[in-house]
Every structure is written in C-alpha cells, then in structure tokens.
C-alpha cells in the first residue's frame, strides 16, 4: 500500500494506516493544506471540485468538501466530472483554485487529489512545495461556526464543456455530421461514460457504448494501453465501425483503435490532432510542444507544416509552461494527452476527439490509412536498477560525456539524439533507478539502442567508483 506526496498533489491507495496510505486523515490534512495556501494567497476563496467514478470517490469527496468548508471556503461541487471539465470550470466560476479527485489511470484501489490554480491549471512546483510544507507543519486555522464555507452542487459543466468544444472554429460540426461516423467507446465505467457519448451524440456520431456505466467497477486495467484494450478491439472486429475511442477514468488521455481492431498508437493521438491543427488553413506557421519522452513524429509533422517543435521536461505543468513560452498552437504528451490552448491549457480527451473527427471528416480516409501516412517510430521503454550506493547523477554525467559529440538535451535527465533516433535517460526521485526510453523506426533497433546505453552504464559503473 502506498502514499505519494508530490508537488502536484497527493496520491495513494485507500485504507490502512494514516501516513502510509490515503486514509481519511491524509485526505483532510492535505485538503486543509491546500485550502490554507489558497486563503493566504487569495484571501476569501472559492474552490471547484469534481471527481471520477472510482469507488472511493464519494467518501473522498465528502471529506474534501467538509474540510474546505471548515476553513471558511465556498465549494462548487461538479460531482461526476472530468479533469479537463474542472479545469474549464475554475476560471468561469472565478474560483481561487480547483481539486480533481482522481487517480487518473491507476487501478481502483487508488485515489488522489490533483490541485489547480485560479487559471484551472496545475499548480507550479514552487506552489506545490509550499502546500506540502503547510501540510507537514499542520499550519491550519479553521473558521468559526458563523463563517463556514457555503456548498453548491453544479452538474451543468459537462454540457458547458461540450458546448465550448462545438463552438471551436476548427471543430467542423457539419462535416462530422455529414460523415455519419459509427464508433465504439470504452470509458472504463468512469465519468467518461457520461462525457464522451454526450459529445459524440452532439456531433451526430453513432455510439456503441462499452463500459460506459459510471459505477467505478473498472472492467480492466484503466490505463489505455493496447494490452488492456482487447474487449474493444474484439468488438470493432465484429461490426462495421469507423474506429474506437478509449479514455482513462478522468478523461485526460485519449487512445484510438483502427477500424480493423488494431491500435492507432497512443503516441500518435497527439501527432494526428497536431497534423490537423497545423494544416487547417491558418496562414501563420504554428509551433508544437511535447515532452522529451514522446515520439519524434510530432517534430516531423510540425516541421513539414513549417512550424517549430519544442521539447519540454516530462510532466504536464512543464509542457504547458513551454507551450506558453513558444506560443504553441497545440501540444501535449505521448500518453494520449492533447493540450489545445484555444480551449484551455490542460490535457483534454474530449477536445482531442472533436479535432480528430474533424480531421477524418475532411480527409475522408480510414483511420488505418491516416495512421500509415505518418512517420512510423517505435519507443522501447526500459529501466536499470542500481545499488543504493551508486551516485546516479555521476552516472548520467558520464553518459553525457561519452556522447558529447551528439546533440544532447539536459532539461530533464539526459536525452541524446542520433539522427532520427534518440534515447532519454531519467533518474527516479525515490529509487536508484534510471529509466531509459529509446526510439527508432523499428522495434529491434529501438531495443538495441536501449541495450547499448544500458551496456554503457554498466561499463561506466565497473570502471569508476560512482558512490
């Protein structure tokens, strides 16, 4: 069982001992810390909260609401919602911040509190550190009975979210309706089972719902990876569907399934959407951003369209920062996270679906043919476990020195480029582990590149005393 405290929130497994797992005590403590930080920063405050459908959601929701009210903070509760919906609601409500109750792609025994600022964006690392400090020191000052916060339930924001998407200039509603698409949706029995069909039906898409009852009983591992998506692939092979749509429990990651039941590739969700945004008739060139561990295909598509690609450190908050600095028109992460700033700065599967449908409607080709039109890359994901006495930073420095003649990016670990291949090394913050991602145009070449770097690391350790 686990409790993970980080600058972006608190995450853990339900039950067990306080301080070891995500217990009611820990939920109250961390909610109080966030609320206290908001009050120090904003004075009188209002907070928007929403949750996915996981089994512990109602309990955690009640604890968070009561704690915030106890601090004298007003609460707007969206109920069953999505991460991007809460992000949109915060600035509309003129709230000081937001809390999303979701453990994203983690299994059912997990839950988490994700923290948003007044823009509806994830709080910065500096702000997160201050929230952690307040929690550790228990610097809470609760309100007297006459100044408790107010509570409001508002279940209109999913529709507002859909309406905002339909109003986007690049979402071609008429073209989508004219195509009469037929799709299958796997929403892993979470809140996407409400939101995704709502959007698709508004776009005139025929929907076969698979696991769209928001019961919180996940029918499979909720991370939208190919090995977890056998049911939807089987359903697509049985019927005449245009493609399949898969979202994680809080609907910030989007995976697609080709019309033949094969995976489109989670890395290529952002590539396809970016291709559409970059080439949708805008006269000015557009820039893009993804993190260092995402596929090179986005860079290829961006440069082909005359734009410039920028790489950010891993983590949504880092991608958003880089997008703002580079004035990117589209960005995200290779895990199926699409960030479209025309709507808001947050990963949003719903806007990704609408833009992807617009692309398909205009190109008038099958999903598999669309996928085949992009440069094909394969990422090999590996890790090497080191003994605790080994200085991981010195290992990375030695790898950097060995490949100093190659293009190297150091904003997040060490990323080394070899023409159109790359390898990215990142150390774990909690364990003596180096994660090694390598990409090439063939799986065996990506695996061999990763093995070469692992061999280099072992050689470096044997030659030097890196302790």
N, C-alpha and C positions, 0 to 999 in steps of 0.2 A: 504494500500500500504506500501511497506517495503523496507528499505535499510539496509543490514547487512554487516558490515566491520569486517573482521576477518584476522587472520594471514595467511590464505590460499588463500585469495583473496577478492573480493567484489561481493556481490550478491544482487539482488533486482528486483522489479517489474518496468516495463518500464512506463514512463510518470510521470506527477505530478511535484512537486517542487524539485529543487536541494537540496540535503542533506537529503531529506525524501525518495526518490525513486531512481531508477537507471536511471538518466537523462543523456543527452549528457555531461553536465557539470561534473557529477560524473565520467563518463567513462574517460573523458580527464584527470581529476585530478588524478585518480588512475593509469592510464596508464603512466602519466608523473612521478608519484612517483616511480613506478616500473622501468621505464627506467632510471631515475636518480640514483636509487640504483645500477642498473647494471653498469652504467658508473663509479660510484665511486669504485665499486668492480673490474671491468674488464677493464676499460679504453674504447678503441674503441670497439664497440659491434655490434652484430647481434642478432636478435630475430626471432624465428619461431612462427607463429601464425596459428591457424586453428579454425574452428567453426562447430557447429552442424547446423541443418537446420531450427532452430526456426525463427519465423517471423521477429524478431528484429535483426537477425544475420548480415545482410548486413550493416545496419546502424551502429551497434556497431563496426563491423569490420573496416569500413571506418574511424571512429573516432580514433580507436586504432592505425591503420596504420599511419594516419596523425600525431598523437601525437608523436609516436616513431620517425618518420622521422624528425619531428620538433626538436627533441633532438639530431639529428645527428646520429640516429641508423638505420642501414640497416635492412630491413624486408623481410623475406621469408614467403610468404603467401600460405598456403596449400589449402585454400578455404574450401569447404565442406570436413570435415575430422572427425576423431575420437580422443578422448582423448589419447588412447594409441598410435595412429599413430603420433601425435605431440610429444609425449614423446620419441618415437624412432627417430624422425627426428632431434631433438635438438642436440644430440651428433654427428650424421652423418654430420650435417651442421657445426659442430664446433661452434655453437652459444653460446652466453652468457646465454641465457635463452629462455623461451617459454611462450606463453599465449594461453590458450584454452578458447574460447568464448562459454560457455555452462552453463546452469543452471542444468545440469545433469537430474535428474528425476522430477524436478519441472515443473509445468504447463506452458503453452505457454506464459503467461504474464511475466514470469521471464527470466532473463538472468544473466550471471556472467562472471567474468574474473578469471580463475584459473591460478596460477603462478608457473612456473617451473624454476629450476636452470640449470646450464650448463650440468648436467647429465641427464636432462629430467625427473627429479623427483621433487615432490612438495617441495617448499622451506620450511626451518625449521621454527619453532616458533619464534626463535630469529630474523631471517631474516625478517619474516613477520611483526614483531613488528616495525622493522626499516622502512619498506615500509610504514606502517601506520603512523609513526611519520613524515616521509618526506611529505606524503600527507596532514597531518594536518597542518604542518608548511609551506606548499607550497614552498619547497626549490627546485624550478625548475630553470634551466638555459638553455634556448633554443638556438639552433645553429643559426649562421648567414646563410644567403641565399646560400653562397658558400660551406657550409658544411652540408647541409641537407642530411638525410639518403637516401639510394637507396631502390628501391622496386623491388621485384622479385616474380612472381607468379609461383608456382611449384605444379602441380597436379599429380605428379608421386608417391607420398609417400604411398597411399593406396596399390598400386601394390607392392611397395617395402616391405611394412609391411606383405602382404600376402606371398611374396616370402621368407621372413625370417622365417615365420611360417612353410612353406612347407619344409624348409631346416633343421628344428629341428630334432635331432636324434630320439626323442620319438614320433614324428608325423609320423605314419605309412601310408604314402600316398597310397601305393599299396594295403594294407589290406582294407583301407576305400573304395577305388575304386572298389575292388572286391566284397564288400558287396552290392553295388548299393542302398545305403540308399535313402529314399524318405522323405523329411521333409517339414514342413511349417515354414515360418519365419514371425514374426511380428516385424517390425522395427519402428513402431510408426511414420511413414512418416518423418524420420530424416536421418542422414547420414549413419546409419546402413543399410538402404535400398540399399546403394551402396556397402558398405564394406562386409556385411555378404554374400550376394549372390555371390560376387566376389570370396570369399574364398571357399564357398561350391562348386561352379562350378569347381574351380581348383582342388578340391578333388573328382570330379566325383559324387557329390551328386545331386539328382534331387530336385529342389526347387520350392515350391508353395509360391509365394510372396504375403504376406498380409500386406498392409500398408507399402510398400517399396518405394513409391514415395517421394523423399526428399523435400516436399512442406512446411514443418513446421506446417501444419494443423494437430495437433495431434488428432486422431480419438477417443481416450480415455485418461484417466489419464495416463501419461507416466511412472509412477513408476510401475515396473514389478511385481506387487503383484497379487495373484490369483483373487481377486475381480475385477481387471482391465483387465483380460485376457479371458473374456467369448467368444469373437469372434474367437480367435484361437482355443480354446477348442472345440467350436462348429464345426469348420472346420475339425479338426482332427477326430472327431466322424463321420463325413460324409464320409471320404475317408480312404484308406489304407496307412496311413503314419507311419513311424517308430517312430517319435516324433516331437515335436515342439520346436522352438527356439525363445526366446524373448529377445530383448536388449532394454536398455534405450536410450534416444536421443544421448548421446555421446559415447555409446558402451563400457562402462567400467563395466557394470553389466550384468550378464547372468542368465536368468531363463529358465528352461526347462519344457516341458509338456510331460507327458507319452503318449504312443500310444493309450490309451483309453480316452484321453482328460483331465485326472486329473493332478494336479500339481506335478511335481517331488519334489518341495520344494526348494525355493531359498537358504535356509541354506545348502542344500545338493549338490549344484553345486560344491562348493569347496571340499566337502567331496569326491565326486566321482572322480574328477580330481586328488586330492591328492592320493587317493587309487591307481590310475593308475601310477602316477609318482613314488610312494614309492615302487611299486611292479613290475616295468617294467624291471627287470633283472639286476639292479645295485647291485654290490656286497657290497658296503658300505651302512650302515644304513642312512636313511635320516630324518632330523628334519622338523617340520612344525610350523607355527605360524598363529594364528587368533586373533581377538580382544576378550576382556573379555565377550562381549555380544553375541558371536557366539556359535553355538551348540557344545556340548561335543563330538558329533560323530566324529569330526576331531581328537580329542585326542585318542579316542578308535581305530580308523583306524591306526593312527600313531604308537601307542604302539603295536598293533598287528603286524605291519610290522617291529618292532624292533627299531623304531626311538623314538625321544623325542619331546614332544609337548611343546610349549611356548606360553604364553598369553601376549598380548600387550594391551596398552591403546587404547580406541576407536579412530579411525582416521587413514587414510591410511599412513600418514607420520610416525606414531608410529609403525604400523605393519611393514613397510619397515625397520625402524631402528632396530627392534627386529629381523627381518629376517637376517639382516647383522650380528648382534651380535651372533646369534645362528647358523649361516651358514645353514639356512633352504633351502631345495630344492623346497619347494612350500609353499605358504601362501596366505593370503587374508582376506576377511571379509565375514560374514554370509549373506550379502545382495546380494550374487552372484558375488562378486568381487574376481577374480582369479589373483594372482600375481605369475608369473613364471620367476624367476631370470635368467634362461638360455637365455631368450629373453630380458627382461628388468624388472626393479623394478617399476611396475605400474599395476593397475587393468586393465585387458585386456580380454574382452569377446571373441575376435577373437581367441586368443591362447587357451582360455578355450574350445571353440567349437572344435578346431582341436584335442586337447588332449582327450576330451570326446568321439569324434568319433573314435579315435584310441582305446580307452578302449572298446567301444561297438563292434568294429570290431574284436578285439582279444578275447573277452569273448564270443561273438556270442550268446548273450541273449537279451531279450527285455528290454526296459528302465524300465518298471514297475518291472520286476524281479530283475534288478540291484538295484533299489531303495529299494526293500524288503530285499536285502542282507545286508543292513546297519542297525546299531542300530537305533531304532526309538525314537526320542525325540521331544517334543513339547515345544516351547517357548511362555510364556504368557507375553505380554507387557502391562504395566500399568504405571500410574503416580499418585502422590498425590500432590495436590496443597496446599501450606501452606500460612499463612498470612505473609505479608512483615516483621513483627516484630519478626518472629521466626528465630533463628540462625540455618541455615541448617547444617553447619559444626558440631555444637554441637549435633544435632540430629543424624548425621552419626556416630559421636564418641560414642554416647550412644548405638546405634545399634551394633557397633563393640564390645563394652564392654559386651553387653548381650550375644553375640555369640563367646566370646573369645576362647572357647574350640574347636571351629570348625576351619578347615583350612580357612584362610582369606587372600585375595589379596587386597592390598591398592594402587596399582599403578594408579588406575582410579576410584575414589569413593571407594565403599566397595563391594567386592564380597565374598560371604560366600558359602562354599561347604558343602553339606550334602550327603555323599556317592556319588552317581551318579546324584544327583540333585544339583542345585545351584540357588542363587539369586544374582543379581547385582544391586546395588543402585548407581545412578549417579545424581549429582545435576546439574540443569541448570545454565549456566553462566549469563543468562539475567533475569530469573524469579525465584520466590521462589517455585520451583518445584523439586521434587525428582522423577526421572524415575526409575521404578522398573521392571526388567526383571527376570523372573523365568523360569527354565527349568526342566522338568521331562519326564518320559516315557508315561505319559497320560495327556491329556489336563486338566482334572479336578484336577489332582494332582499339575500341574504347577500353575493353577489358585488359588488353595487353599494355596500353598506355598506363592504366592504373597500376598494373603489376610492376611495371618498370619503376614508377615512383615509389611504390612500397619497397621494392628491392633497394632503391637508392637510400631510403630512410633506414633500412636495416644495416646497410653498409656504413652509413654515417654514424650510427649508434655504436657499431662494432669498432670503428676506427677512433672515435673520440669518447671522452668521458663527459657525457652531457647531463650532468647532475647538478 
